[in-house]
Amino acid sequence: MPAQALSFALFLFCYYAHAGTWSTYATLFFADKGMTVAQIGVLMSMIQVLRIVGPNVWGYVADHYDRRVLVLRLAGFAALVGFSGFFIGSTFGHFMLAMVILNLFTSGQAPICEALMLSEMKGDLTYYGRIRMWGSIGFIVSVTLASIALEHYGIVTLPWVAVALLVATILAAFRLRDVPRRTHKTPPPPLLSLLRRREVIAFFASTALMVSAHTSLYTFYSLYLERNGYSKTVIGAMWSLGVLAEVLLFYFQAPLFRRWGAQRMMYLTLAVGVLRFLMIGLGSHILWLLVLAQLMHAATFALHHSSSVMSLQRWFSGPLQARGQALYMSISYGIGGSLGGLFLAQWWERAGAESVYYVASVLVVFSALAAMLSFRWQQRDRY
């Protein structure tokens, strides 16, 4: 078990408690403030858009100056300043500026923390899932408790809940300490040369398409449920159910990867993803079908995330650790997530809410094709 396992777990708990609570209910907050579906789509896409810039900037700074924990702390304080914008004014412009500043600084925190974890684990990912699951537990606890508060006191309390969780994340960062990086006998390959390799391009295309499909959840799922007559308590419970399944997968994943490997697990998660989004689109008024689809989050998020991180280690390790994690976040969640969110927002307006999930299913099909190409090219390049 890594020496800082408890500190990593605490930071991830607080970070995902804040990120999960805000992303789950922000659509309802913006709708309450009079924003249209198109405006909400743009505002929520900032979570993904800023992941294009934030993780790479902070990943470079953290790697270049070897002060990853300091970067985590400073980013937390800057995000807190940005979040204050949600208490000032109620126009689209105010909200846009606040979302840009908040996500510019929070977007780099998770990949830096994961880079610290991977450095301390020294290539042994046995305990990765059991530490990473605490981020999911933080999500469950916070989203569930927040749903009760919002049901009783109204959506106007959301910024107060989210800012308290942001302060907790900053405090948790003060428990972390930097991890000395291993020295390598040979210099790492140039970053651009790695990014030109066809198997790396196909890998990032696959993860970006998978995340694009998931923006149908991250951006619209709460609004989708509310407009189909479900209460905030049910919405919170549905999110918590999905993340509970994710936690269990993270806890028990090590034997699965030892036996089957990252490639087979990746194919499994993509197959489940196609089915899951079809079920959500078909089951808007069938609660048991929506429940079953939420349980599949264990595969479409947790299993996909771990498979991606393990695949990433083939190309990005040692001095490129933080930037590799940052590239994964910025390309997959940043480019893939932002384009997916904006595209699906327009699709919702033109074709209706249910059709968004049918399109998401098609995106996963393309993700699977890109993954197959990546693994095939990796095998060819070995010989």
N, C-alpha and C positions, 0 to 999 in steps of 0.2 A: 504494500500500500504506500503511495507517495507520502512524503513527510508532511506536505501541506494539503492533504486530502480534505481535511475539515474546513480549511480556509477557502479552498477552491469551491467546495460544496456550498458554503455560506454565500460566497459572492454570486455564484450561479443562481442560487435560490432567490436572492434579492433582485438580481438583474432581470430574470425572467418573470418574477412577480410583477415588477413594474412594466416591463415590455408587454407581457401578456394581458394585464389588466387594461392598460391604455389601448392596445390594438383591438382588444375584444369589444370594448364599449365606446371607443371614440366615434364610431360611425353613428351611434345613437346620440352622443353628445352633439356632434355636428348637425345632425338632423333636427335636434331640439333647438339649435340656434338658427334654423331656417335655411341651411345649406341644401342645395339640390343633390340628386344622386350623382350627377356629373361632377359637381364641385366636391362632393365627398370622395369620389373616385380619385380626383386629382390630389386632394389633401392626403388621403391614405397612401397614395402612390409615393409620397415623399419618404415614407419609411423605407421603401425599396430604392428609390432614386438616390438617396444620400448614401446608400450602401455601395454605390459605384465609386464614390469619392472617399468617404470617411475611413473605411477599413484600410485602403491602400495608403492614405496619408499617414494614419496613426501606426499602421504596420511598418511603414518605412522608417518613421521617426523612432519607434520602439527598437527596431533592429539596428538602425544606424548608430544610435546613442546608447544602446543596451540598457535602457531605463524603462522597461515595459510597465512596471508597477507605478512609477511616477506618471506615465502617460495615462494609465487607467484612472488615477485620482484626479488629475487635472481635467480630463474629459468629463468626469462626473460633475465637477463644479461648474464647468461651462454649460453642460446640459441643464443643470438646475437653473441657471440664469435664463436660458432659452425657454424653459418651461413656464417661467413667470408670465410669458406672453399670453397664456390661456386665461389669465385672470384680468387682462387688460384688453378691453374692446371685444367686439363680437362679429367683426366683418370677415369676409373671406381673406382679405389681405392680411389682417392680423394673424389669423389662424395659419396661413401659408408661411409667414415669416417664422412663427413659433415652431412649426413642424420642421422647417429647414434647419434651424439652429439646434433644436433638440436632437434630431436624428443625425446631423452631421457629427455630433460628439458621441452619442450612444452607440452608433453603428460599428465603431471600431473596438468597443470594449469586449464583446464576446470573443472575437477571433484572437485578441491579445491574451485573454485569459486561457483560451484553449491552447495557444502556443506555449504559454507557461506550463500548462499541464503536460503537454506532449514532451517538452524539454525535460521536465522532472521524471517522466516515465521512461525516458531513454529508449523509446521504441517498443516497450512492452505495454500493449494496450489492454491488458487483462482487466484493469480496474477502471478503464475509461468510461464504460457505460454506467457503472455504479456511482461515479462522481457526477457525470453529466445528468443523471436522472434527477438530481436535486434541483436543477433548473426547472424541470417539468413539475416537480412537487411544489416548488414555489409558485408556479403558474396555477396549479390546481387550487391551492390554499387561498391565494389572493383573489382569483376570479370567483371562487365560490363565496368567500366572505364579502367581496365587493358587490356581488349580485344581490345579497341580502340588504346591504346598506343602500344600494340604488333603488331597490324596491320600496324601501321604507322612507327614504329621504329625497329621492328623485335623482335624475341624471346630473343635476348641477353639482352634486358632491364628488363627481368623478375626478376633477382636477385635484381636489384636496387629497383624495386617496392616492392618486398617482404620484403627487409630489412627495408624500410621506415615504413611499416606496423608493423613490429616487434618492432621497436622503439616506435611507437604509443601505442602498447600493454603494454610496460613497463611503459610508462607515465600514462596510465589509471590505472595501478595497484597501483600507488601512491595516487589515490583518495579513495581507499578502506581502511576500518579499520576492525579489528577483531571483531567478534560477540561473546559475552559471551554465553557459552553453558548452557543449562538448566541442573540443577542437578537432578539426578534420585535417588529415594529411594532405589532401588535395583540395584546391579551391572549388567552390560550387560552380556548376555550369551557369553561364549567363542566363538571366531570367528570360530575356527575349528569345533565346534559342530554345528554351523549354516551351514557351508559348507558341512557337511555330510548328512544333511537332504535331502531326495529324492526330495521334491518339489523345493528346492533351486537348486539342481543339474539340474533338468529338466528345470527350469527357465533359468539358465545360458546357458544350451545347446541350448535352443530355440533362445535366443538373439545372441549367437555366430553364429548359422547357418544363421540367418537373416542378420547379418553383413557380413558374408562370401559371401552371395549372392550379397550384395551391393558393394563388391570390384570389381565386374564387371563394376560398374560405377566409383568408386573412382579411380581405377587404370587405366582403359582402355577406358572409355567413350569418352574422348577428342580425343584419338588416333583413336578410332573406327569411330568417325564422320569425322575426317580429312582424313582418308584413304578411306572414301566413298564420298569424294569430297566437304565437307562443309568447309567454311572459318572459320578463328578464330573468326570473329564477330558473325557468326551463332553459333559456339561452345559456346562462352560466353553467347549469348542470351538464348541458351537452358538450360545452367546451371542456369542462373538467373531466367528463367521461373519456373524451378522446385523449386527453393528456395523461389520465390514469393508465390507459392502455399503453401509452408511450413509455411511462415510467417502468411498467412491468417488463416491457421489451428491453429497455436499457439495462435492467437488473439481470436479466437472464440471457443476454445476447452472447456472452463470451463463448459458451459451448457451441452455439449455432455457427459462429464464425470459424471456430476451430475445426468443426466437422465439414461445413459446406463452403466456406470461403466467401470473400467479398463479392466475387463475380456472380455466383448463384443467388446470393442474397439480394443483389441489385436487381437481377431479373425478376425475382419474386416480388419485390416491392413495386416494381413498375406494372406487373400484371395485376396486382391488387389495386393499384391506383386507377387503372382504367375502369375497373368494376366499381370502385368506391364513388367516383364522380357521377357515373350513370345512376347509381342508387340515390344519390342526393337529389339529382334533377327529377327523377321519377317519384321520389317519396316525400314531396313537400308537405303532404297531408297524411302521411303514414308514419307515425311516430316510431314504431318498432324498426322500420327500414332505416330511418335516420339514425337511430341508436346503433344498429348494426354497422352502418357506414362510419360512425364515429369511432367504433372499436377498431376499425381498419387503420386509424391514425397511427397505431403501433407500427404498422408496416410502411405506410406511405411517408411518414416523417422520421420516426426513430430509426427504423431499419435502413432507410435511404440515407439519412445523415451519417450514420456510422459506416455504412458501405462507402460513402463518398470520402469521408475522412481517411479511411484505410487505403483507398485507391490513391488519394492525394499524396500519401507518404512515399509512393514510388518515385515521385518527381521532386517534391518539395520537403526537404528536411534540413536539419542543422541550421546554418546561417539563413536559409530561406524559409524557416519554419513559420514565422509570423506573417511574412508576405504571402506564403502559400495559403494560409488560412484566410488572409485578407482577400486574396484573389478569388478564393472559393465564395466568400461572402459577397464580394462586389459584383462578380460576374453572374453568379447564380441568383442571389437575392436582389442585387442591385439592378443589373440590366434585365435579367429574366423577370424578376418580380415587378419592376416598374412598367416594363412594356406589357406584361400580362395584365396588370391592374388597369392600366389605361385602356387597353384593347377590350377587356371584359366589361369595363364601365360603359363603353359605347355599345357593346353588344346587348347589355341589360336594357339600355334605353330603346334600342331598336327592335329587339326580338323577345324581350321578357326575361324574368329572373331565372326560370328553370333552364332555359337554353344555355345560360352561362356555364352550367355544370356539364352539359353535353360537349361544349367546346373544350372544357378542361380535360375531359376524357380523351379527346382527340389529341390534345397537346401531350398527354402522357404516352400515347402511341408513338408519336414522333420522338419523344425522349427515349423510349425503349430502342428505337432504330439507331439513334445516335450512340447509345451505350453499347449495342452490339458491335458497331463499327469500331469503337474505342478498344474494346477487349480483343477483337480480332486483330487489329493493328498492333496491339501490344504483344500478342503471341507471335506474330510474324517477325517483329523487330528483335525478338530474342534469338532468332536463328540466322 
